[in-house]
Amino acid sequence: MRLNKLLLSTASAVLVLAAAGSANAAGFYIQEQSVSGQGASFAGAAAQPRDASVIFFNPAGMTHLEGGNAHLGVSLLVPTGDLKDTGTTLPAGAPASTGDGGNPYDPTPVPSGYITQQITNSFWVGFGVSAPFGLANEYDEGWFGRYDSTETELITTDFTPSAAYKVNDWLSIGGSVIVQAVDAELKNNLYAGAEGTQTLDGDDISFGWKAGILAEPWKGTRIGLDYRSKIKHTLEGRLVVEDSGATPPNANIVGRADLNLPEIATFSVAQDVNEKLTLLGSATWFGWDSYDQIQVKNIAGGNVGDPVIQGYENTMAYAVGFDYKLDDSWTLRAGYQFDETPTTDEYRTSRTPDGDRHWFSAGGTYSLNDKWSFDFSGTYIDIEEETIDITRNTAPGVGALESDIKADTDGHVFIIGAGVNYKF
């Protein structure tokens, strides 16, 4: 029974850790929720209402969209991660490592859809579906960090009914209710005399909110402010341990762990230089410090084990870019973003091979007629090199069986986006 509780504590901690380490954005936030926004590295995203995807970045921007508008887009993420063993040690008797894990990421599509409708001259409503947080990776069998992680899948889906009100000619306000579903599956190996596996599933539905302001204090200058609330989840999970070599070697138990997704605040500016050129800028703050530790609870609600310290830090992302209206059919854009990682050297793991990111993007919009337009974008993200230096108990509750995982990390991401807009 003691072994089961300790295994539950470890696995529940891993459940929350899995959320932190996407190769798609610093931390595990997925920005790719607008194809047109991606083309400028999301510079000015809260102040440049190009299409219905503005719901995600600032719902107040709906008041700049006349009539009805719909947007459907998808971004294909092609990440590459590389972990180099710099001195990992395994527990005595464990099978030797068979490699560095390979590239743990597969190409992953991130779809999103939004619709807005003007009700009166002052009031708009809208609805969005997006996936703002997530991770999917799988390392090769037998790799040197297998006691930390072997496979992770975390998916979040947001449903956001929204509304906006035009206060006067220069000021609009808006807000959204966020209904968020989370589903996770995590795997890693165990060793207590035999090589076993551990699998943990968990899911939850919780609620949050957004609020935004879009102001045009003088003609040609738009200022956007957007706030996304923290969302607190309690993930209900089932832990399955097989062939671990411990006594007993198998377990199938239930537990829960809290997952707090960060609050996010964005300040954006869009400045029309002339009829063709608009300069864009954004600064985004992520409140990762609320993700400082994990306290695991059993199914009855009592604490299990000591809290696991995460040590996440608040971060900033800065973006600059432009839109250029080439002619009546084509609008071109480009942008750069610097995106800080919330992870620290002390706590970074193979589930979080994360580093600061440099975004380089370009894209455009082609207007076929008054109703139909098409977006495209391309992005390259360079992920700065970092290190991993952590210790994992390979069989909690059995004894001093540990693996010291040491590695250098490196990576990059290519992103291709395509979207369609329809006005009705």
LINFENHU-V178936 format. One line per field, one symbol per residue. burial: 1 if it has 9 or more other ideal C-beta (glycine too) atoms within 8 Angstrom, else 0. A space follows every 10 residues. Layout:
# LINFENHU-V178936
burial=???
This chain:
# LINFENHU-V178936
burial=0011111111 1111111111 1111111111 0111111111 1111111111 1111111111 1110100111 1111111111 1111100101 1001001011 1000100101 0111111100 0011111111 1111111010 0011111111 1111111111 1111110000 1111111111 1101111111 1101111111 0111010111 1111110000 1111111111 1111101111 1111110010 1010111111 1111111111 1100001111 1111111101 1001011100 0001000001 0101111111 1111100001 1111111111 1110001111 1111111111 1111111000 0111111111 1010011101 0101111000 1111111111 1111111111 1110
